[in-house]
Structure formats: structure tokens, C-alpha cells
Amino acid sequence: MAAFSREVGIPTEASLPHAFGNAFKNIAALIADADFTFKEVEEVKKFLEDPDAYAAANPVAAAPAAGGAAASAGAAKKEEKKVVEEEE
């Protein structure tokens, strides 16, 4: 419902959170390089200045990617073992 009303250009109760979220993204993009700031955008500006600091502060976000690779490698070994057993 929200996507349809946004495409048609009719604001509805379902589309209001999306409209405000998109408006905030647009404002943050406009003032990202400007000297003007306000409280809600300060966190965005800090992230844009040093994204590595946020990655170091949140190691859990990077862990599933590494864990997923290890799990898929383990699954590949199991499949390989099954193929060898079936051939014998």
C-alpha cells in the first residue's frame, strides 16, 4: 500500500514513515559536505568522516560473513566426502 501510494503521489498513513525516511536521507546527502549541521545528522557525518571506526566498534557485523564462509567450506567438504563414498 505504501509503495503504491508513493508512486501515485498520494500520501497515506502507511507511506508517511517512508516519506520522512527518504526526506532525511536527502537532507543528510545535501549537507554531508557542508559546514551546516544539526543534531540528527551529526552521527551520519561522523560515520562518513571515519567509517573504519564504526567497523572496529561493531565486530559482530563482520563476523557472520567470515562464519558463513567457514560453514560453506565445511558443507562442501561433507558433500565431497559423500561423493567419494558413493563412488566406492
ABEGO torsion letter per residue (X at the ends): XAAAAAAAGBBBAAAAAAAAAAAAAAAAAAAAABABBBAAAAAAAAAAABAAAAAAABAAAAAAAAAAAAAAAAAAAAAAAAAAAAAX
